Amino acid sequence: MTSKATTTPTNLPSSTTSCCNYNCTTSFLLKYHLPLGLAVGLLFGYALPTPGVWWSSIIVKNDWIKMSNINVFLIFLISGLKLKTNDIKKAFESWKSVLYGSAIILVLTPLLSFGLINIPFQTPELAYGLAVFFLGPTTISSGVILTGQAKGNIALALMLTVLTNLLAIFTMPLLVSLVFSSLEGITVAIDAGSLLLKLMLYILLPLLLGKMIGYVCACTQVCTKRFKIPLKLFSSFLLVMVPWMSVSKSADKFSTMTAGEVFALFGIGIAVHIVYLAVNYNLFRRCCMLPLAERKAVVIMGSQKTLPVALSVISFLPELLGSQGLMGLPCIISHFVQIVMDGVVAAKWAEYVDEKEDDPLVDTQDVAIIKEKKLNMPKESEKKSSKEEEEKDVSVDVKLIEMTE
């Protein structure tokens, strides 16, 4: 058995080589721009906090309007502009998958937060941030992209994104209040009504406003499609600014963290995401029996949590709980971990498109039975030839009988 060795031609012009390097670098930066941007924002806010403190203090401190809230408003306004009605209508055809996925995202996976909030970190804000992050809805953009890379049902993924992010505006205030009420030895009053109003103001309102603008102005869809990458980069930049401002304001408190706590955050993020993927895959494969394309969408979307909503909720929490910058750190780490892990899952899962034979986790016995049945089934040509032979034998027998008579 021989293998082909891939060699790079040495006679390529230097301009061609540099062009390939530029395209590869650009593709890499576009693919991983969000985790890279979040990492740069964290480091910059910690190393040089003055610009972030100044920018966040432009608006006088109050309970309703902050610079971070304006960023969140603009992020969801852009999401509303890009929202397509046809994709939502198409997704309603898979209403069972929508129902199952929404229940997983908004009811089942948030239950883990009741345990996460009581992790005995030396810096308690880390446990609070983990709990808030895993209470949230599914991702706004990365989950849909990864579903497409896995060759899953993109319309279903988009529907789960829109529906769960809208419903989370009403479910998260109650869940946050319940989770923080389970804290041992600490009494924190979370105003669920106020949190609901703020989420409606900064998430629901801009989303509907963006969709309304797209409905009224016919050129909106053309512009959003033409400037798709700049809008995506601008939206990611706005998102990066939220933790940058929070970290800048809390830079002096980061010294209270230990290296062990940082490694623990990565370990918890990886472990929780593995649990989500395993539970969702087995649940939707063995119990609900969804088609493979729909299963890919529900598993990926049901295992991810969105960062903007989590950071928005954290910004609305009372200051009694501690530093919002420290609470945002576990959210960013967990978000980074899930994107990297699901990128690998999507790339591997994309190789399997057939429901029975190509799914990597289908029982091998079932596959063997299916293949055996296919082998035992006679081909059409064999059937025809056997029928012709039978007809010939019958005709010969008839002639012999006639001759004897």
TIFIKE-761830 format. One record per residue: residue in one letter; x, y, z of N, C-alpha, C in turn. Coordinates in steps of 0.05 Angstrom, whole numbers, plus 5000, padded with zeros to 4 digits. Layout:
% residues N
AXYZXYZXYZ;...
***
This chain:
% residues 405
M501749765000500050005000501850255000;T501450424981503050664979501350904984;S502551114994501251364999502551584983;K500951764973502051984958503152194976;A505452294970506652504986505952764973;T504952944989504253204978506653394980;T507453484957509753664956508953934945;T510154144955509554414946511254484923;P510254564900511854634877513854854885;T516254814876518355014882518555234861;N517255194838517555384816515355584815;L513655604837511555804837512756084840;P511556274827512456554831512156644859;S513856824868513656924896511057074900;S509957204880507457344883505157154889;T505156914875503056714880503256604908;T505656554917506056444944505156644965;S505856894962505057104981502057144981;C500857114957497957144955496556914970;C497556674967496456444981496656485011;N498956575020499356625049497456835059;Y497057045043495257265052492357155054;N491456995034488756885034488356695058;C490356535063490156345086490056495112;T491656705115491656865140488957005143;T487957125121485357265123483157065130;S483156835118481056625123481156545153;F483656505163483956425191482856645210;L483556895204482757115222479757155221;L478457115197475557145196474156915210;K475356685209474056455222474156465252;Y476456565263476756565292476956855303;H475757045289475957325297474757375324;L472557235331471157295356472857205380;P473656945381475356875405477957025406;L479157085383481657245383481057535393;G478857645384478157915393477557925423;L476157725433475557705462478157685478;A480057525469482557495483484057755483;V484157895460485558155459484158355477;G481558365477480058555494480558505523;L480658255531481258185560484058275567;L485958205551488758285557489158585557;F488058715537488359005536486959145559;G484559055567483159175590484659125616;Y485958905619487358845643490058995644;A491459005621494159135621493959435620;L491859545606491559835604488659905609;P487859925634484959965640483960245636;T485660445634484760725633482860775610;P483460695585481560755563478760625567;G478760385577476160255582474560385604;V475960475625474560615647473460875637;W474961015621474061275610471661235592;W471861045574469660995554467060915568;S467260745588464860655602463560865619;S465161075626464061295643463061535628;I462861505601461761725585458961785593;I457361575598454661615607454661605638;V453361795650453261815679451961555690;K453161455711452261205723449261215731;N447761015721444960995728444060705725;D441660635732440760355732439760255705;W439360435685438060355660439760375635;I441460585634443060625609445960625616;K447460445602450360435604451560405576;M454060455574455360425548455260135538;S455459945557455259665549452459595539;N450459725551447659675541447259775513;I448459995506448260105479449559905459;N451859795467453059595450451259355445;V449959255466448059035464445759105445;F444659345449442459445432443259435402;L445659525396446559535368446959255357;I447959075374448458795365445858665356;F443758695372441258565366439758725344;L440358975340439159125318440259015292;I442858955291444158835267442958555262;S442558405284441358135281438558155269;G437058355278434358395266434458465237;L436358625229436658705201437158465183;K438658265194439458035178437457805180;L435457835196433457625200431657595176;K431457345165429857295142427257145149;T425057255139422457135146422156855133;N423156815109422956565095424256335111;D426556395123427956195138426356105162;I425056295175423356235198420956065190;K419656135168417355985158418255695151;K420555675139421455405131422055235155;A423055365176423755215201421355105215;F419055235212416555145225415654875215;E416654785191416054525181417054305200;S419254365214420354175233419554255262;W416954265266415954375291416654195315;K416853935311417553755333420453815342;S422253845323425053905329425254175343;V423654365334423654635347422754605376;L420654455381419654415408421654275426;Y422754055416424753905431427154075437;G428254215417430654375420430154605440;S427854735438427254955457427154865485;A425954625489425754515517428554455528;I430254345511432954275520434454535527;I434354735510435854985514434855145538;L432255165541431155345561430355215587;V430154945588429254805612431354615623;L432254425606434054215615436854315622;T438154435602440954515606441354725628;P439454915633439855105655439854985683;L438854735686438754605712441554575724;L443554565707446254525717447254775732;S446055005727446955255741446355245771;F444455085779443855065808446254935823;G447754775809450154665822452654835817;L452854955794455255115787455455365806;I453255475814453455725830454555675858;N454555425866455555355893458355235893;I459755255870462555165869464155345887;P465755235905467255405925469755535914;F469455705895471755865885472656055907;Q475256115907476256325925475156595916;T474656625890473356865880470556795872;P468556845889465856755884464556855859;E465457085848464257195824464556995800;L466556825801466956635779464656435778;A463856345801461556155802458956295793;Y458656545800456256695792456156725761;G458556785750458656815720458056555706;L459156325716458556065704455556005705;A454356065728451456005731449756165711;V450456425708448856595690449256515661;F451756445654452256365626450656125617;F450555915634449155665627446155685631;L445155905641442255945642441156055615;G442956155599442056305575441156135552;P440256275531439356135506441656055489;T441155945466443255855448444656085434;T446856035421448456245408446956375385;I447756625380446356785360447356725331;S449956695328450956655301452756415298;S454456355317456456145314455055865312;G452855825326451455565325450355515297;V449255715285448055685258450355635238;I452555765241454855725223455955445226;L456255345250457255085255455354865246;T452754915248450754735237451054705207;G451454925194451954915165454454765158;Q456554795174459054655169458654355173;A456854275191456353995196454353885177;K453354045157451353965138448653885152;G447954055171445454015185443354205174;N441054205188438754365179439154655189;I440054825171440655105178438155255185;A435955215171433455355177432555295205;L432755045213432054965240433855095261;A436455105255438255235274437655525277;L436955655255436255945257433655985273;M431755805269429255825284429655785314;L431355595321432055555349433455805361;T435155925345436556165354434556395360;V432756445341430856665344428956615367;L427756365367425656305386426756305415;T429056165419430056145447431156405457;N432256575440433256835449430957015456;L428656985442426357145449425057045475;L424756785477423556665501425256705526;A427856715522429756745545429357025558;I428357215543427857475555425757445578;F424057255576421957205596422756995616;T424356795608425156575626427456645644;M429456795634431856845649431457005675;P429757215675429357345701428457155723;L426656975716425656785736427856585744;L429356485724431456295730433756415746;V434556665739436656795753435856835782;S433356915787432356955814432456695830;L431556475817431556215830434356115837;V436156145818438856045821440356195844;F440056455844441456615864440156585892;S437656515892436356465918437256205930;S438556025914439655775924442355805936;L443556045935446156085947446156035977;E448155895986448355826015449656056030;G448356156050449556356067449456636056;I448256676032448156946021445356996012;T444357236018441657316010441857535990;V441057485965441157685944438457705931;A437457945930434757995919435158075889;I434057915871434157965842431358055834;D431158305824428658415815428058295787;A426458085786425857945761424358135742;G422558295753421058475736422758685722;S424658805737426458995726428258875706;L429258625711431058485693429558425667;L426958355669425358295645425058545628;L424458765640424159015625426759095611;K428959055624431559135612432258945588;L431658685591432158505569430258565546;M427858635551426058715529426958965516;L427959155531428859415520431359385503;Y433259215512435859205498436158965480;I434258775481434558545463432058515445;L429658505457427258465441426658705423;L426758945435426159185420427959225395;P430659215398432359255374432059035354;L431458785363431058565345428658615327;L426458695340423958755325424259005308;L425759195318426259445303427859385278;G429859215280431459145257429858995237;K428158805246426458655228424458835214;M423359035229421459225217422759395196;I425159485201426659645181427059475155;G427759215159428159035136425558995121;Y423358995135420758945122419859195107;V420359435118419459685105421259755082;C423959735086425859815066426759565050;A426059565025426559325008429559295004;C431159505005433959485000435559375023;T434259335046435759255070437058975066;Q435558785055436658515052439058525032;V438758695012440958714992443458825005;C443059035022445359155035446658965056;T444958825071446058645092447558415078;K446658325055448058115041450658215029;R450558465019452958575006455158635027;F454258735050456158805071456058605094;K455758355087455458145107457858125126;I460258115114462658085131463258335147;P463058585136463458825153461458835176;L458858765171456858775192457558565214;K458458335205459158125225461558215242;L463558335229465858425244465158655263;F463358835254462559055271460958955295;S459258755290457658635312459558505332;S461558365322463458235340465158445355;F465858665342467258875355465658995378;L463059035373461359135395461158945418;L461158685412461058485433463658475449;V465958495435468558495448468758735468;M467558965460467759195477466359165504;V464358985506462858945531464658835553;P465958605549467858505570470358685573;W471158815551473459005553472859225574;M470459345572469759545592469559435620;S468359195622468059075649470659005661;V472458885645475158815655476759065663;S476559275647477959515652477159635679;K474559625685473659735711474359555734;S474959305729475559115751478359005750;A480159145735482859045732484359005758;D483859175778485259155803484258915819;K481858815813480758585828481658315816;F482858325792483658075779486057945794;S487458105809489758005824488857805846;T486257815853485257635874484857345863;M484957315837484657055825487256895826;T487056635827489356455826489556315799;A491956215793492256075767490555815767;G490255695791488555455793485655515785;E484655745793481955815786481555845756;V483555965743483356005714483355725700;F485155545708485155275696482555135702;A481455175726478955045733476655145715;L476755395708474655505690474655365663;F477055325652477355185627476354895630;G477154765652476354485656473354455659;I472154645674469254635677467754685651;G468754885636467554945610467654705591;I469954565590470254325573468354105583;A468354055609466753835620463753875615;V462854115621460054175617459154145588;H460854235570460154215541460153925532;I461953765542461953475535459353345545;V458553415569456053305580453653385563;Y453553645556451353735539451253585512;L453553555499453653425473452853125476;A453852995496453252705500450252665506;V449152825524446352795532444552865508;N445053085495443353165472443552965449;Y445852865443446152675421444552415427;N444952305450443652055457440652085460;L439852315471436952365474435552385448;F436652535429435352585403435752355384;R437652185389438051955371436451715380;R436251665406434951415416432051465423;C431351705433428651745443426951885422;C427852105411426252265393426352175364;M428552035357428751925330428452135308;L430052355311429952565291431652495267;P430952595243432652565220435452675225;L437452575211440252645218440752945215;A439753075194440253355190439053525213;E436653445221435353585243436753535270;R437653285273439053205297441653365300;K443053405278445553565279444953845289;A442853975278442054245286441354255316;V439654065325438754075352440954025372;V442753835366444953765384446853995387;I447654115364449554335365448354575379;M445954655371444654885382443954845412;G443154595419442354535446444654515465;S447154505454449454475471450954745475;Q450154955460451555205462449955415477;K451355615488450155835503451256095492;T449556295490450356555478451756735498;L453656885488455257065505453857335509;P452757465488451657735492449457745513;V447657545513445457545533446557515561;A448557335564449757295590451057545601;L452557685583453857935592451858155598;S449658145583447558345588446258305616;V445658045622444457985648446358055670;I448957995667450958065687451058365692;S450858515671450958805674448558915689;F446358765691443958855705443858745733;L445758585741445758465769446458685789;P445558655814446258855834449258845841;E450459075848453259095854454058945879;L452058875895452558725919453958455914;L453458345889454658085882457658095877;G458658335871461558365866462158465838;S464558415829465558525803464258395779;Q463058565762461858455738463958365718;G466358485719468558395702469458115708;L469558045734470257775742468057575734;M465557655736463357485728463457435698;G464357625683464357595654466557405644;L468757375660470957205651470156915646;P468756775665468056505659466156475635;C464556685630462756675607464356675581;I466456845580468156865556469756605552;I470756495574472356245572470556015562;S468155985574466355775566465455805537;H464956055529464156105501466356035482;F468856105489471156035473471455735470;V471155585492471455295493469455165475;Q466855245476464755115461465155165431;I466055395423466555455394468655275383;V470855245398473155075389472254785387;M470954685408470054405409468054345387;D466154515384464054465364465154495335;G467254655332468554665306469654395298;V470854255317471853985311469553785306;V467453805323465153625320463753665293;A463453925285462053985259463753875236;A466353905237468053815215467853515212;K467853365234467653075234464852985225;W462853115236460053035230459253085202;A460553275189459953345161460453115142;E462152925150462752695134460452495132;Y458452525149456252335151453652465143;V452452365122449952495113447652295110;D448152035109446051845106445051755133;E442551725136441351675162442151405174;K442351195157442850925168445750845168;E447050885145449650755142451950945148;D451451215146453651395148453851535175;D451951495193452151615219454151465236;P456251595246458451445260457551295284;L455251365296454451235321452051045317;V451350985292449250785287450350515294;D448850345306449750075314450749925290;T453049795293454249645271452549405263;Q451049285282449349065276447049145257;D445949385262443849485245444849525216;V447249635214448449685188448849415174;A449849215189450448955176447848825166;I445648855182443048745173442148875148;I442349145147441449295124443049205099;K445649185102447349105079446748825070;E446248645090445648365083442948345067;K441048505075438448515061438848615032;K440548815030441048925003442448714985;L444248564997445748354981443848124973;N442048064991440247844985437947914966;M437448174963435348254945436148204916;P434648054900435448014871435148274855;K436948294837436848534820434548514799;E433848744789431648754770432248594745;S434748604736435448454712435248154716;E436048064741435847784747432947694748;K431147874760428347814761427147774733;K427947964715426847954688427747704673;S430347634676431347404662430047144672;S429647134699428346894710425446874700;K424047094698421347094688421247004659;E423147104643423247024615423746724611;E425546624629426146334627423646174634;E422146264655419746114662417746124640;E417446354626415546374604416346194581;K418946174576419946004555419345714561;D419845634586419345354594416345294591;V414645484599411745434596410945404567;S412045574549411345564521412345294509;V414645204517415744944507413944714515;D413144734541411344524551408644514536;V407644744529405144764515405444644487;K407644704473408144604446408344304447;L409744194467410043904469407343774473;I405643894490403043784494401443784469;E401544004453400044024428401043814408;M403643764408404743564389403843284396;T403743224421402942954430399942914424;E398443124426395543104420395143054390;
***
